[in-house]
Amino acid sequence: MPRHDQTIALVTGAAHGIGRAIARHLSREGASVAVIDLDAEGVAETARLVQDEGGRAFATGADITDMDVLTAAIDACEAALGPITLLVNNAAFTDAGNLAGIGLESWHREIDVNLNGTYHCLRAVLPRMQARGGGAVVNISSVNAVRYFGNPAYSAAKAGLINLTQSVASEYGRHGIRCNAVLPGSVRTDNITWTIRQQKDPQIFQKLARWYPMGRVAEPEDIAKAVSFLGSDEAGYITGVSLPVDGGLLAGMNVMISEFILE
Ligand SMILES: NC(=O)c1ccc[n+]([C@@H]2O[C@H](COP(=O)([O-])OP(=O)(O)OC[C@H]3O[C@@H](n4cnc5c(N)ncnc54)[C@H](O)[C@@H]3O)[C@@H](O)[C@H]2O)c1
């Protein structure tokens, strides 16, 4: 029996990259997938890709920073596919690389999308899951939540997601709701940040690979597989966890070590 044949998943920020990969992966494992994004055309294309593979999908454009718009979008998703059993908070935004250079407007926008927007999704979906007796949530955080890798406002918001994950796990466990976070390292996507970095250096992903014990950056499917596991019954006793999916980046500092262990 497919792992997710009873799952109705809502994936935010699924117009591109990792969110699209999560939606397609969950669908291949049997889930119906509702996809929400600011980019209505992109998310409609994600739904088409899922449907072309024989899956069940519903797409709608929505801004997760607007609680009313988001609630209406979630109502539409549930009317189309049924009650959401798995929420994947994936939508995110960053454009400010360092603390000295960040403008006030960028700071507020990044906190608003990455932390407040995720809270809005939880606020909309948790009472529905509670009323129905359970569900699962996976928050997409980042290795930036636990070390400095640039993008400070985004990183502060992603750190907030780790604590928010623990709040949900602690308060809602007794309602049959699990909540975990995934912390990706560098993932080969065409998001705005990586597009700009690749324009500066077309070899950027190959160069970054030496920092990763696994010898490569992640593909979006690497993240999708972890989300699928944490969102499934196989992870039925796992909650409140923040799982790095980073090819070992946080495990050690190989590039530094190669400076003093000359082998
Ligand atoms: N790509 C990486 O290297 C990497 C590394 C660590 C963590 N992550 C995390 O993985 C997730 C996906 O990243 P990605 O690389 O696929 O990025 P992406 O930019 O391609 O996807 C993010 C999506 O969120 C949407 N979005 C932004 N603001 C929104 C809003 N207010 N309302 C609704 N949708 C909104 C965007 O339109 C976009 O489609 C994010 O949470 C990101 O922080 C990515």
The ligand as an SDF file (V2000), in Angstrom:
LIG
                    3D

 44 48  0  0  0  0  0  0  0  0999 V2000
   17.3470   26.1420   -1.7990 N   0  0  0  0  0  0  0  0  0  0  0  0
   18.1030   26.0310   -0.7150 C   0  0  0  0  0  0  0  0  0  0  0  0
   19.3420   25.9620   -0.8040 O   0  0  0  0  0  0  0  0  0  0  0  0
   17.4620   25.9640    0.6570 C   0  0  0  0  0  0  0  0  0  0  0  0
   18.3010   25.7410    1.7750 C   0  0  0  0  0  0  0  0  0  0  0  0
   17.7380   25.6710    3.0450 C   0  0  0  0  0  0  0  0  0  0  0  0
   16.3660   25.8100    3.2020 C   0  0  0  0  0  0  0  0  0  0  0  0
   15.5850   26.0480    2.1100 N   0  0  0  0  0  0  0  0  0  0  0  0
   14.1550   26.2050    2.3420 C   0  0  0  0  0  0  0  0  0  0  0  0
   13.4150   25.3510    1.4830 O   0  0  0  0  0  0  0  0  0  0  0  0
   12.1780   25.9700    1.1440 C   0  0  0  0  0  0  0  0  0  0  0  0
   12.0150   26.0560   -0.3600 C   0  0  0  0  0  0  0  0  0  0  0  0
   13.1050   26.7440   -0.9050 O   0  0  0  0  0  0  0  0  0  0  0  0
   13.3500   26.8840   -2.4730 P   0  0  0  0  0  0  0  0  0  0  0  0
   14.7920   26.9070   -2.6600 O   0  0  0  0  0  0  0  0  0  0  0  0
   12.5300   25.8910   -3.2150 O   0  0  0  0  0  0  0  0  0  0  0  0
   12.8380   28.3870   -2.6920 O   0  0  0  0  0  0  0  0  0  0  0  0
   11.8280   29.0340   -3.7370 P   0  0  0  0  0  0  0  0  0  0  0  0
   12.0350   30.5090   -3.6240 O   0  0  0  0  0  0  0  0  0  0  0  0
   11.9820   28.4090   -5.0760 O   0  0  0  0  0  0  0  0  0  0  0  0
   10.4250   28.6390   -3.1480 O   0  0  0  0  0  0  0  0  0  0  0  0
    9.7850   29.3740   -2.1780 C   0  0  0  0  0  0  0  0  0  0  0  0
    8.3710   29.6190   -2.6630 C   0  0  0  0  0  0  0  0  0  0  0  0
    7.6640   30.3570   -1.6620 O   0  0  0  0  0  0  0  0  0  0  0  0
    6.8210   31.2650   -2.3340 C   0  0  0  0  0  0  0  0  0  0  0  0
    6.4870   32.3790   -1.4580 N   0  0  0  0  0  0  0  0  0  0  0  0
    7.2990   33.3890   -1.0660 C   0  0  0  0  0  0  0  0  0  0  0  0
    6.6170   34.2510   -0.3100 N   0  0  0  0  0  0  0  0  0  0  0  0
    5.3420   33.7890   -0.2200 C   0  0  0  0  0  0  0  0  0  0  0  0
    4.1660   34.2460    0.4100 C   0  0  0  0  0  0  0  0  0  0  0  0
    4.1610   35.3790    1.1150 N   0  0  0  0  0  0  0  0  0  0  0  0
    3.0320   33.5260    0.2760 N   0  0  0  0  0  0  0  0  0  0  0  0
    3.0150   32.3850   -0.4500 C   0  0  0  0  0  0  0  0  0  0  0  0
    4.1080   31.8980   -1.0810 N   0  0  0  0  0  0  0  0  0  0  0  0
    5.2520   32.6000   -0.9640 C   0  0  0  0  0  0  0  0  0  0  0  0
    7.6140   31.7260   -3.5430 C   0  0  0  0  0  0  0  0  0  0  0  0
    6.7770   32.2590   -4.5510 O   0  0  0  0  0  0  0  0  0  0  0  0
    8.3100   30.4300   -3.9630 C   0  0  0  0  0  0  0  0  0  0  0  0
    7.5760   29.7130   -4.9490 O   0  0  0  0  0  0  0  0  0  0  0  0
   12.1700   27.3170    1.8430 C   0  0  0  0  0  0  0  0  0  0  0  0
   11.5340   27.2170    3.0820 O   0  0  0  0  0  0  0  0  0  0  0  0
   13.6420   27.5950    2.0320 C   0  0  0  0  0  0  0  0  0  0  0  0
   13.8850   28.4830    3.0950 O   0  0  0  0  0  0  0  0  0  0  0  0
   16.0910   26.1280    0.8540 C   0  0  0  0  0  0  0  0  0  0  0  0
  1  2  1  0
  2  3  2  0
  2  4  1  0
  4  5  1  0
  4 44  2  0
  5  6  2  0
  6  7  1  0
  7  8  2  0
  8  9  1  0
  8 44  1  0
  9 10  1  0
  9 42  1  0
 10 11  1  0
 11 12  1  0
 11 40  1  0
 12 13  1  0
 13 14  1  0
 14 15  2  0
 14 16  1  0
 14 17  1  0
 17 18  1  0
 18 19  2  0
 18 20  1  0
 18 21  1  0
 21 22  1  0
 22 23  1  0
 23 24  1  0
 23 38  1  0
 24 25  1  0
 25 26  1  0
 25 36  1  0
 26 27  1  0
 26 35  1  0
 27 28  2  0
 28 29  1  0
 29 30  1  0
 29 35  2  0
 30 31  1  0
 30 32  2  0
 32 33  1  0
 33 34  2  0
 34 35  1  0
 36 37  1  0
 36 38  1  0
 38 39  1  0
 40 41  1  0
 40 42  1  0
 42 43  1  0
M  CHG  2   8   1  16  -1
M  END
$$$$
